[in-house]
C-alpha cells in the first residue's frame, strides 16, 4: 500500500527546499512516523506555494499546471503553518473551495470548529 502526499511550502525552488530542509525536518519525521504506523510507503511531492498562484500561470504555465496536478493527485496535502500571508490563503481555500464556511486559524480564533 502506498500513500502519496503533497507538501506545499513557501520555498519556490528545489534548492531552497534542500537548504531549508531543517525547517521541514519535524514535518518529514511526523509524516514518516505516521506512514510507518499505517503500514504505508510514503511518497512526498514538494509543491512550491508560489507555483499555485495565478501569477505563476502567466509567467510559467508548465510549473503552474504541474503544481496543481501534483496537489490534486495526492492522497493528502499538508500545508505547514507559519508563512504569513499565505496562511490567509489556506483559510480562503478551506472556506471557498472546500466549503468549510467557518474555517479559520487557531491564531485568529482559538475556538474555530474547522482549524486549518
Secondary structure, DSSP 8 states (H G I E B T S, - for coil): -EEEEEEEES--SHHHHHHTHHHHHHHHHHHHHHHHHTT-EEEEEEEEGGGGSHHHHHH-HHHHHHHHHHHHHSSEEEE-S--THHHHHHHHHHHHTS--TTEE-TTT-TT-SEE-
